[in-house]
Amino acid sequence: MKKLKLAAVFGNDMVLQREKNINFWGEAEYSATVTVCIDNISRKTISDEKGQWKLSFPPMNAGGPYTVTVSDGTDTIEFTNVMIGEVWFAGGQSNMQFELCNCKSYMQAREEQKNEKYNIRFYRAVKISFFSDDFEKKERKAKWRTTKNKSFYDVSAVAYYAARELAKKMPDITIGVVECDWGGTSASTWVDKNTLLKTATLSEYIHDYEKATEGQDLKEYKKQFKEFLDFNKNWAKKYKELKKQNKDLTWQEATEILGPDRWCPPLGPYSQYAPNALYGTMFSRVCPYTVRGVWYYQGESDDHKAHIYRELLTALIDKWRTDWNDNKLPFIFIQLPMYIPENCPDYKHWAVLREAQNDTFDTVKNTGMVVALDQGEFNNIHPTEKLYVGTRLGNLTLDMVYGLATNTLSPMYKSSYISDNMVHISFDYADDGFKQPESLIAGFEIAGKDKKFTEAYATINGNTISVYSDEVDEPVYVRYNFTNYGEVNLFGKNGLPVAPFRTSRDDF
C-alpha cells in the first residue's frame, strides 16, 4: 500500500508563491482522496491508477506563518512555519552554485543579516545525477533553510544577493529561492531529450554523447564511477582536515598539497554532464513548484558550441516555461563576464557566447540580461565576489517584474553609421549617457573592409559614441570588448557596464 507523500521540495519553513495558483503534487494509494488545507482553505483531488496526484490552490495573498495539512484519510502530513510570499528559481552551473560562505563579502553579508534580518529562505536541491535505490532518501536530505539555520550561508551567493534586493524593497514579504544548479553543467543537461532532438544543431549534444560512450561496458563503467566517488570522498575529507588547520588556505594551496581534485566523473549514464541527465533527476523533481520567475547563470560549459548557444538557451527557456505552464514566465540571466586562463590564446568563443546571450535577450519575450563584463577575474572562472552581480540581478528583477526600480539595464548596441572616417554608435538603455572614464576608453577596435582590426579611440557625445583610428581611413567594422578577456572601463550613467558588441557578424 502506498503511503501518502509529497514531492521533496515541500517541507517545513517553505515559501509558497503569492498571487498565483499554488501547485502541490505527490503520491498516495490508488483512488485515494487527497486533501490539502492552508489557513482553513482546502482543495481535494483523487490519485490516479499509479497513485500520482496533483492539485492547485487558488491564488492567495502574502502572509503566514501557516500550517499546511495534507491528508488521504489514512495518513496526515503537516508542514509548519509556511509563508506565502515571492519565490524565484535559481538555476545554472558553478557561478550560480558558488556559495555565499566562499564569497569575498561573506562576513559583510553575515553582519548585515544580523542587523537587517532580511526575510529570505532557501531550498537547495540535492545534486543527484542518476536514479538509484536510495534516490529518494538522498533527495529528501534537502530542507528549506531560514537564516536561523547554520547551513543557510552555503546557498548561492548570486541568488542570495538578488533575494536581498527584493527583501529590501518588500520588507513585509518573505522571499523564497528554489536553488537547482550544478557546477560544470551544460544547458543540455537541464532539458529533456526530445528538446535536443527537435533540431539538427541541438542534436549534436546527443550524437556527441552517443559517440563518446559507444560500446561502453556498463559493468566496467560502474567500477570506474565508484572509484571516482571514492577518490572524491577521500579528497574532500582531507581537504576539510586541512581547512580546520588553516582557515585561510586557498583552493590552489590545497591542490598543491593534496593533488588535483577530480571534478569530472567518467562520462556515461551516471554522469551529471550527460545530456538530459539533470532534467530528470533534479529539475523535474522541483518543477512545477510555483515560482514568480527564473534566475539563470550558465554558459561556461557550452563555450565549445558557442555558435548554437542562442538556440540552446532559447530551447531551454521554452521547455521550462512549458513545464511551468506559463509562456510568459520571467527569465532573467547573467551574461558571462571576462575570463581567460593563463597562457591560453583568445579564441573569442566567450565573446560569441555573450553575443548569443544578448541575441536571446533581444528575441525572447519577457527575458532580462544582467551584464557582468566587469566582474570577471583573470585565470579564475569562478570570480569570488558575487555581490555586484547578485545586486544587479535583484535590481533588474525589481524593475522588470515588480516595477520597484528603474534604469537597471546596461547600455546595449542599437545601430551605427559612418561619417568623416568615424563610426558613430547609438545605444539602447543609454538615455542618460555614459560616465567619462579617467583614462582612454578601453575595448574598442576598428577595421576597414580588409577586416584587420586595430585598437581604436572612442569619444562620448551625449548618449552616442564615436569610434575612429588614424590607421583606418575608411572604417567598416567596430567591435567593443569582443574578446574573452580585456579591460572594462565604459559604464552608463547608471553605473552599469556597456554590453559587448560588434557592428557586423561579417567581421571575421
N, C-alpha and C positions, 0 to 999 in steps of 0.2 A: 504494500500500500504506500503510495507516495505521500510524503509529509508536505505540509504547506511550506513553501519557500518564496522568497522574493529575490530578484537579482541582487548580486553582492553590493551594488552601488547604493542600495537603500540601507540606512542604518541610523543609529543614534546620532544626534548633532547634525544631521543632514540639512541642506538648504534646498527648498523646492522653489521653482520659478514662479514668481507672481505674474498675474495678468495674462497667463497663457494656460492652455489645457495641460494638466499635470499627468504625465504618463506613469502608470505602475504596471509591472509585469512579474510573472514568476511561475511556480509550479504548484499543483495540488492533485488530489485524486481525480480520476476521470469524472466529469459531470458534477464536480463539486461547485457549490455556490460560494463564491469568494466575495467578501465584503470588506471594503476599505473605508475607514472613518477618520476624518480630520475635523476637529472643532465642531463636533455634532453634525457634520455634513457627511453623508455616506453614499457610496456607489457600489453596485453589485455587478458581477458577471459570472458566467459559468465556464469552467475549464473544458478544453476540447478533448478529443479522443486520446491525445498524447499527454494530457494533464497540463497543457500550457494554458495560461490565462493572461489577459491584458485588459486594462481599463483606463479611462482618462477621467480625471476630475475636471470640473468646470474651472475657469479662471478665478483666482482668489487674490485678495489684496495682501500686501505685505503685512506680516505680523508674526506672533509667536511669543514665547515658545509653546509648541503644541505637542501633544502625544498622538501619534499615528497608530491606529489599531487595524490589524489585518486578521481576518478570521475566515475559516472554511467550515465552521460548525463543529469541527473536532479540535483543531489547533488554533491558537491565537498568538500572534506576534505583535509586540509593542515596540515602537521607536519613540524615544523621549528627546526632549530639548530640540525639537524640529522647528526650524524657522522657514518662513516664506519670504523670499527676497529676490535677489538678482543672481543668476547662475551663468557662468561662462565656461566653455570647454576649451582647455589649453592643450594643443597637440603639436607634434613635430619631432625633432631629433634633439641632439645634445645641447644646443644652446637654449632650447626651451626647458630641457631637463635640468640644466645647470642649477644646482641647489643654492638657495639663499645663504645657507651657512658657509658656502665657499666663495661668496661674493665679497668684493672689496669693502662694500658698505654694510656688511653684515652687522657689526656691532652698533653702528648708527641706527640700523633698522630695528634692532632689539630695543635700544634705548628709546627710540621714537614710539615703538609699540607700547612700552610701559607707560609713557606719558599720555599718548593719544588714545590708546585702546581701540584701534580700528577693528570693526566688527567683520572679520574675514574668516572664512572656513575653507578647508581644502579636502578633497578626496583624491588621493593619488593612486591610480590603478596599478596593481602589481604587474611587473614585467614578466609575462609568460609567453613563450613563443610556440608552444605546441600543446595539444591536448594529451593528458595522461590520466592515470587512475586517481592521482591526488590533485588534479587540476582545481577542482572546486575548493579544496582545503587551502591551497595556495592563494587562490583568488580572494577568499574571504579574510585573508590577513589584512587587507586594506580596510581602513576605517576612516570615517570623517574626522578631521582634526580641527580643533579650535586652537586659539592662541594659548590656551592653558596646557595643551599637550606638549611634552618635552620634545617630540619629534616634529613639531609644527614647522620649524625652520629648515627642515630637509626638503621643503617643497620648491617648486620652480621660482627662481628669483624674478624672472621676467613677468610671470603671471602674478606674483605677489605684488610687485610694484605697480602693475596695471590695476589690480584689485584695490590697492591702496588709494589710487587716484579716484576710483569710484566711491570708495568709503568716505573720502574727504568731502565730496560733493553731495553724497547721500548718507549722512551720518545715522539716520534712523532706519536704514535698510541694511539687512545682513547680506554680505557679498559672498557667494559660494563659487568655488572653482573646482571643476572636474578635470584633473590633470591626467592625460593619457599620452605619454611620449616615450621615446627610447633612442638613445644616442646612436649615431651612425646609420640610421634607417633611411631608406629611400621612400619617397612618397608612394612608390609602387607596392610597398608592404602594407599600406594603410587603405587599400581599396580591394575589392573582390576581383576574381579572375576575369569575369565577364566584362568588367570595365576596361581592363587592359586589352582584351581580345576584340574590342569594338573597332579598333583602327590598326592598320599595319604598323604604324610607327610605335604605338604603345605596346604592341605585341612583341617588340624587341625584348622587353623585360622578361617575358615568359620564355621566349626562344633562347635567350642568353642563359637563363637558369637551367633549362632542359639540356642544353648543350654541355654546360659545366658539370651536370650531375648524371649525364648519360652513362649507363652501365654501372651505376653506383651499387655496391653491395651493402644492403641495409644493416646487416649484422656488423660488418666492419665499421660502417658509419656510426652506429650506436656506440661502439667501442671508442672510436675517436672522439665522439661528443662527450662521453663520460670522462675521458682523460682531460679534455678541455675544461669541464666543470670542476674536476678535482684540482687541477692546476690553479684555476681562478680562486677557488675556495681557500686553498693554502696561501696563495699570494695575498689575498685580502686579509687573512688572519695575520700574516707577518707585517703587512702594511699598518694594520691597526695597532700592533705592538710598537712599531717604530713611532707612530704618531703619539702614543702615550708617553714615550720617552722624550720626544721633541715635537711640541705642538706647532712649531714654526717650519717644520720640514716641508719642503716643496715636493710636488709630484716628480719633478725631474731628479731631485736628490734621492727620492725613494727608489726610482727605477735604476739609478746608478748603483744602489746598494743591493736591491733585490733582483735586478734584471728586468727586462720589459714585461709589462702586463699583457697577456693575450686578450685583447678586447674583441677579436673577431673569431667566432666559432667556425668550425668546418661547415662549408655550405652544404645544405641538404634540408630534409623535411623538418628538422628541429631548429633550424637557424632563424633568428629574428630578421635576417636580411633576405630571406626568400620572398618572392613576390606573393602578395596576398596574406602572408603569414599573420601579421598582427591585426589585420582587419577582422579575422575570425576569432583570435584569442584575446584581443583587448578592446578594439573599437566597438565591435558589435555586442560586446558584453555590457557596455555602458550606454550605448545609443539604443533607443531613443529617450534617455533620461532628459527631461525637458530643460532646455537651456535658452538663454537670450541670444547667444551667438557663439562664434568660434574665434579664438586667438591661435595663430599658427606661426611657427618659426621653424623652417625646414628648407632644404635645398642643397646643402653642402654635399650630401651623398649622391646627388644627381648631377654633379658638375661634369661628369663624363658624358652625359647626354643633355647638355645644356640646350642644344638646338631643339629639343622636343619638350622642354620643361613647361613651357606655356600650356601645351596640350595636356600634359600630365596633371599640372596643378588645376587646370580648368575641369578636367575629368574628376579629380578628387572632390572639388567643391560641388560639382553636380551630384556626385554619388552621395556625399554626406547630406546635402540638402534633401535628396530623395529619401534617404533613410530617416531623416527627421520630419519628413513630410512637410517641408517648408521651403519653397523655392525662392524665398526672399531672406533666408536666414543670414544675418550679418556675418561676414567672413573677413577678418582683419589679420593681415600677415606682416611679417618683418622682412624687408628686403635685406639681402646679405650684406654685411659690412666689408670693409677692406680686409684682405688676407692673402698672404703668400708664404709658403715655407721657405726657410733659409736655403740658399743655393739652388733655388728652383726657378726655371725660366717662367716668364709671364706669358702663359698661353691664352690669356684673356677669356678663359672659359667661365670664370666667375662673373666677368663683365657681361657675357652673353646671357648667363642665367639671371643676373639682375635685370637685364633688358626684358627677359621673358616674364619676370615678376611684374615689371612695370606694364607690360602688354596685358597681363591678366587683369590688373587694376583698371586699365583703360577700357577693357572689353566685357568684363563680367560685372553685372549689376550688383549693387549693394556689397561691394568689397571695399576694403581700405588698405592702404600700404604705408607702413612706417619706414621711412628712410633712415638707415643706421650706418651710412657710409663712413662716418667719422668715428664709429665705435669699434672698429677692428683693431687688432694687435698684430704686429709683425711676428711671424713664426708661431702664432698661437691661434688655433682655430676656435678656441673657447675663451673669448675675452672675459676677464674676471670682474668687470664692472657692468652690471646689468641695470643699474639704477636709471640711467637715461633712456635706454631702450624701453624698459618697462613703463617709465613715466610717459614717454611719447605714445606708447600703445594705449595707456589708460586715457590720456587726453584726447586722442583720436576717437576712442570709443565714446567718451562723454559727448563729443561733438557729433559724431555720425549717428549714434543710436539714441542718445538722451537729450540732445540739444542743450547741454550744460557747459559747453566750451565752444570757442571759435578759433579760426585761423590755426588749425592743427595739422595741416598738410604741408609737406615740403614743396618748394618751387620745382616744377617739372616742365621739361621742354614742350613747347607748343608748336612753334614754327620758326622759320628763318628766311631771310632774303639777303642778297649780295648787292653791295653798293660801295663804290670808292675803295675797292680792294679789301673790303671788310665784310664779314658775315655778321649780320645783326639778328639777334636771337630773342624771341618772345617766350614768355613762360606762363603757364597756368599757376594759380595759387601764389602769385607774387605781386599782388596789387600794391603792397606797402613797399616794395622794392627789396634791396639787398643791403646787408651790412658790408661796409668797406673794410676789407682786411688790412692789417698793419703793413703787410708785405705785399708783393705782387700776387695776384690771384693765381693759384696753382691749378693744374689739372687739364688745362685746355690745350688741344692740338689742332693743327690746321693742315690741309693738303689741297693741292690742285688736282687736275684730272689725272695726274700720274699716281695719285693715292699714296704719295710719300709724305708721311706726316712729320711735322716738326713742332716743337714747343711754341705756343702762341701767347701773345699778350691779350688781355681782356680788360675792358673798361666798362664800368657800370653807368648806365644812363637811365636813372629812374627805375622802372621795372623791366628794362631790357638790358642786354649785354652785347657789346660789340667785340668781335674777335679778329685779330689780324697778326701778320708776321711780315717782316721785311724780306723774308726769304721766299714768300709765296705771293707773286704779283696777281695771279688770277685764282683766288680761292674757290673751292668747290665743296669741300667737306670740313666739318668740325666735329670733334669729339670732346666730351668733358668727362674726365676720370673714367674713361672706358679702359680700365685696367684691373688686374687682380688686386694690386696694392699701390697706393700712392698717397700724396699729401691732400688733405681736405681742409680748405680754409674759406670756402664760399658758403655763406649762410643767408637765408632770408631774414628780413627784419624780425620775424617771429622766432628767430634762434634755431631754426631747423635747417639741416644741410640740404643743398641743392641736389636733386636726384641725378645720377649719372645718365648720360645720353650720347647718342651720335645722330647727326642730322640726316644720315642716309644709311640704309642697310647694304649699300653697294660700295662700301669704303674699303673692303679687304682686297 
